[in-house]
Amino acid sequence: MTREPLTDPLLLAQATELIVETIQLSAEDQRAVADSLLNPPRPSPAMVRAAERHKRLIRSGNEPRFVLDKRSWEEFVAEIDAPPADNPSLRTLLARKPAWED
């Protein structure tokens, strides 16, 4: 099932209005958020390395890929197309009311 993008300005405004949440912060917390936005922390060395690797990957055009023979491909597609196994724990979790709706 594909959905058409929402282009009607009135409907878009109404849809946006439905997902707006208000977060109330103390004055101290507001200053902390503003300070974090204006003076973001330096990225960790691991984040810098990950960004550099990603940049090299994108520039090289060597996107990760894998190749399957016909039989393996058919097995792969069959697994993707198969209905998911019943998962009672997941069903229970999805039936719970989210904490933010209390």
C-alpha positions as CSV (number, residue, x, y, z in Angstrom):
1,M,0.0,0.0,0.0
2,T,1.4,3.4,-1.0
3,R,0.3,6.7,0.4
4,E,0.1,9.9,-1.6
5,P,2.0,12.7,-0.1
6,L,-0.1,15.2,1.8
7,T,-0.1,18.4,-0.3
8,D,-3.3,20.3,0.8
9,P,-2.1,23.1,3.1
10,L,-5.1,23.0,5.3
11,L,-4.9,19.2,5.8
12,L,-1.2,19.4,6.3
13,A,-1.7,22.1,9.0
14,Q,-4.3,19.9,10.7
15,A,-2.1,16.8,10.6
16,T,0.8,18.8,12.0
17,E,-1.4,20.2,14.7
18,L,-2.3,16.7,15.8
19,I,1.3,15.7,16.5
20,V,2.5,18.9,18.3
21,E,3.5,18.3,21.9
22,T,4.3,21.0,24.5
23,I,7.3,20.4,26.8
24,Q,7.4,22.6,29.8
25,L,10.9,23.3,31.1
26,S,12.2,25.2,34.1
27,A,14.1,28.4,33.4
28,E,17.3,26.6,34.2
29,D,16.5,23.8,31.8
30,Q,15.5,26.2,29.1
31,R,18.9,27.9,29.4
32,A,20.6,24.5,29.3
33,V,18.7,23.6,26.1
34,A,19.5,26.9,24.5
35,D,23.2,26.7,25.5
36,S,23.4,23.1,24.0
37,L,21.9,24.4,20.7
38,L,24.1,27.5,20.6
39,N,27.3,25.7,21.8
40,P,26.9,22.0,20.8
41,P,29.3,19.6,22.4
42,R,32.3,18.3,20.4
43,P,31.6,15.0,18.7
44,S,33.4,12.0,20.3
45,P,36.3,10.4,18.5
46,A,34.1,7.4,17.6
47,M,31.5,9.7,16.1
48,V,34.2,11.5,14.1
49,R,35.6,8.2,12.8
50,A,32.1,7.0,11.8
51,A,31.4,10.2,10.0
52,E,34.7,10.0,8.1
53,R,34.1,6.3,7.1
54,H,30.6,7.2,5.9
55,K,31.9,10.1,3.9
56,R,34.5,7.9,2.2
57,L,31.9,5.2,1.5
58,I,29.6,7.7,-0.1
59,R,32.3,9.4,-2.2
60,S,33.8,6.1,-3.4
61,G,30.5,4.9,-4.8
62,N,31.3,1.5,-3.3
63,E,28.0,0.9,-1.6
64,P,27.8,-2.3,0.4
65,R,26.1,-5.1,-1.6
66,F,25.8,-8.8,-1.6
67,V,25.2,-11.3,-4.4
68,L,23.1,-14.4,-4.1
69,D,22.6,-17.4,-6.4
70,K,19.1,-18.0,-7.7
71,R,18.2,-20.6,-5.0
72,S,19.5,-18.4,-2.2
73,W,17.6,-15.4,-3.6
74,E,14.4,-17.4,-3.8
75,E,14.9,-18.5,-0.1
76,F,15.6,-15.0,0.9
77,V,12.4,-13.6,-0.9
78,A,10.3,-16.5,0.6
79,E,11.5,-15.5,4.1
80,I,10.7,-11.8,3.6
81,D,7.3,-12.6,2.1
82,A,6.4,-15.1,4.8
83,P,4.1,-13.9,7.6
84,P,5.9,-13.2,10.9
85,A,5.8,-15.9,13.6
86,D,3.4,-15.3,16.4
87,N,5.1,-13.4,19.2
88,P,2.9,-13.1,22.4
89,S,5.3,-10.8,24.2
90,L,5.3,-8.4,21.3
91,R,1.5,-8.6,21.0
92,T,1.2,-7.7,24.7
93,L,3.7,-4.8,24.4
94,L,1.9,-3.4,21.4
95,A,-1.5,-3.6,23.2
96,R,-0.3,-1.5,26.1
97,K,-1.2,2.2,26.3
98,P,1.9,4.3,25.7
99,A,3.3,6.2,28.7
100,W,2.9,9.5,27.0
101,E,-0.9,9.0,26.7
102,D,-1.5,8.9,30.5
